[in-house]
């Protein structure tokens, strides 16, 4: 359960015969929050597990009851009730609690947090207060989200994600006494979120500028300005990403039996004629001819 909710870990416990634990998960989209209770155990995030699965996450672990020890990033620390710490899921580590634990974990994609990684490293496996200052504000806000989970809509997720990320960034900046540690402007961070959103949904034929703008709580005009600064158009970028994925499939021998129009449909081109036109305009020949050329080249090798 914890591997599915967070990251893959190897867990051992002396309480296997009467192990009683709970986990409640709130998915805001890119940010996830979970509330957990569990008896004494040892959880290891090994190099092997990281090689098998590394989603690129920071975990903010808040101890609400009990105490927990962390061996992580070259540090050994104990986080008591009312404290929190940061974990980099891309690094190995060990978590041990010798008493029952109540914990809240905030799961954040690294590329969504506007902080320089080298500065974040200074915060890893170091206890920070969760009952005063920005730690209290962040913990209280996220706790209220958990209590109101059933009332939240998918549209709320994008707005609330931005609030959580801002609170976490401010907390770290304050704890590390680095007021300038935010490495990107809000506009740069928004651009990165928008590009990531498109990449994850590029095969959806309903993906339009209006849909993207609504998901990020901005106007369509603001969205177009973001792309204009990069010398792009929103629709043009979506089309180029779709064509790029079509090229990959057409070049893949495993897709040789799949009809060309089906490959186009897989990546959002629901009209075969429109797919042909877009492909020819971009690459100078129809997708069927493109595939045949690649197949002939493989046969000559």
N, C-alpha and C positions, 0 to 999 in steps of 0.2 A: 504493500500500500504506500509506504513512504517513498519507495523508488519511483512509483508512478506519479506521485504528487510532487516530488522534489527531484532528486537525482539518485542514481543507483548507489546503494550502500550495502556493505556486508554487516549484518547485525547478529550479535550473540547476547545471551542473557542467562542468568541462573534461575529465572522465573518462567521458563518455557512451559512448565506444567500448568501454571495458573496465570498466564500472561493476559492482562486486560489493558487495552489501550484504545484511545479514540483519536480520530483526525477529522476535522471539518475544513473544507476547502472553499475559498471564494476566488473565483477566476474573473479578473477584471479585464482580461485580454492579454496584454504583454506582461502585466504584473499579477502575481498570484499571492494570496495570503492564506495561511493555514493555522489552525489552532489545534494543538496536540496535547494529550496527556498519556504518560506511559511510565511503567515501573523501571527500576534500574536496568541498564543495558549498556552495551558498547557498540558503537556504530563506526565503521571504518570506510573511508572513501579512498580506495587504493589507486595506484598508478594504472593498474590493469583495467579497473572499472572506468577510469577517466578515458583511457584509450578507446574503450568500447562505446562510451557515450559521454560527450562533453557539450551540453547545450549552451555553454557560455553564460553562467549565471553568478550573480552575487546573492548570498543569503544573509538576511538580517535576522539574527536569532535573539528573541526577547524572552528572558526567563521571568515568567509570571509567578511561579511557585517552585521551590526547591533550589537546587544548584547543579551546575553542569560544568565539566572540565573539557577544555579544547586543547588538542595538540595539532597546531596548524601553522603554516608559514614560518616555521622555525621557532614558534613560541609555545609555551605551556601556560595556560591561564585557567582560572575558575571564574565563572560568571554566576553571581548569586541572584536571588530574587530582587527584582527591581533594576536589573542591569541588562544590557544588550551587547552584542558584538557582531562583527562582520566576518563572513566566510566567503572565500573564493572557491566555487565548486570545480574550478579547473585545476586546483591544487590538492594533493593528497592531505588527509587529516584524520584525526580520531576524535570522537565525541564520547565521553563517559559520564554517566550520572549514577551515583551510588544511593540516591534517594529518589522517590517518585517525583516526576517532573511535569509541570504545566508550562507550556511553551507556545509562543507565537512566532511564526517564520514568514518573513516577507521575501518573496522570490522576484529578483529583478534582472532582466537581461543586461549584460554589461554594456552593450552598445546603446542602451536607452538612458544610461546614467551619465549626465554631462560633467564627468570628472576625469581628470588625468589618472590613468591606471597606477602610475608610480606613487601618487599621493594616496590613493585608496589602499595600496599595499601597507602603508603605515598604520592603517586602522584595523587590519586583519587580526583576529584573535586577541583583541584588546578590550577589556570591559569598559563600557560607557554607561552613564546614568540613563535610566528609562523612566524615572519618576520625577524628574525636574527638567526645566528648560525645554529645549527643542526635542529631547528624547521623550519627555512626557507628552508633548504636543503630538508627536508622530504616533506614539503608542496609543494614545487616547483616540486619535482620529481613525487609525486602522481598526482599533477595537470596536468603535461605533459602526464601521463598515461591516464587520463580521456580524454584528447584532442586527443590522438592517439588510442583510444579504438578500432576503426574499423579496424585498421591495425594490431592489435595483434592477434597472433595465440594461440591455446591451449598450444602449446609447450612453448610459451613465458611466460605463466602464472606461471609455476614452477620457472623459473629463476627470474622473477620479484617479486614473492612472497618472495623469499629469500632476495632480496634487501630491500624490504619494512620492513620486520621483523628486519633486521640488523639496518636500520635507526631508527626505533622506539626504539629498545633496546639501541642504542647509545644515542639517545635523552634523554631517562629516566636516563641512567647512568650519563650523564652530568648534568642534572637538579637536581638530588639527590646527586650529588657529591660522587657517589659510583662507582669507576672504577672497583671494583671486584664484582659488583652485578650480573653479568652473572653467573648463577649457573651451567651451563652445557657446555661442549665443543661442538664445531660444530659437531663432530662425534656423540656425544650422541644425539644431536638434530636431526641430519639426521637419525639416527636409529629410533627415535620415529616417525618421519614423514613417514619413509618407512613402519614401522609396521602398522601405522594408514591407509596408502594407501592400504595395503594388506587387512586389515579388512573390508574396505569399498567396495572392489571389489572382495572379495574372491569367489563369485559365478560366476565370469566371466571366462569361460573356456579358454579365450585367455590370461589370466594373466600368464606371464612368467617372468623369471629374466630379459630378454632383455626389456620387456615392462616397468617393474618397474625401471630399470636403466635409460631408456630414459626419463621417467616422472620426474626423479630427477636430470637429467643432470649429471650423473656419468657413469663410465664404468661398465660393468658387473663384471669385476674383483674387482673393488672397492666395489660393492654391495656384492659380495661373502665374501669379507674380513670383512664387517660389521657383517655379520651373523656368520662368523667363530669366531669372538671375543666372541660371545655369545654361542659358542658350537653348532651352528645350521647350517643347509643348507637352502638356499632360497626355493628350491622346497619342502624340508621336512617340512618347516614351513607352506607353503601354503597348503600342503596336510593335515597337522594336524589341521589347522583351518577349512578346508572343512569338515573333518571327525567329528570334534567337533560339527559343525552345523547340520550335518546329524544325529548325535546322539540325538540332541535336538528335531529335527523333528520326529524322530522315537519314541521318548518317549512321544511325545505330543498326547493326545487322539484326538485332533482336526485334526491330520494328519493321522488318522487310515485308512481313505478311499483312501488316496493317495498311488499309487504304489511305491514300494521301489525304482525302477529305476528312477521314477520321482523326488523323494527326492534327489537322487544322482545327477541328472541332474541340479536340482535347485542350487546346491552348486558346480558346475563346473566339475562333473564327467559325461562327455557326453557318455562314454562307460560303459554299465551296467556290463559287465564282469570285466572291470578294477576297477569299484567301488567295486564289490564283493571282488576282490582280496585284494584291499587296506584295506577294512574294516576288513576282516578276519585276515590280517597280523597285524593290530593294536589291535583288540579286541578279537581275537581267535575264532570268529564265524561269519557266514554271516550276513548281515544286516537284512534279513528276520527273521532269528532265534532270533536275538537280540530283534527285535520288539515283536515277539511272547512271549518271556520270560517276557518282561515288561507287556504285556497285561494280561498274566496269573497271574502275581503278583498283578495287579490291581484288578482282579476278586476275589482273595483270601482275599482281605482286608475287 
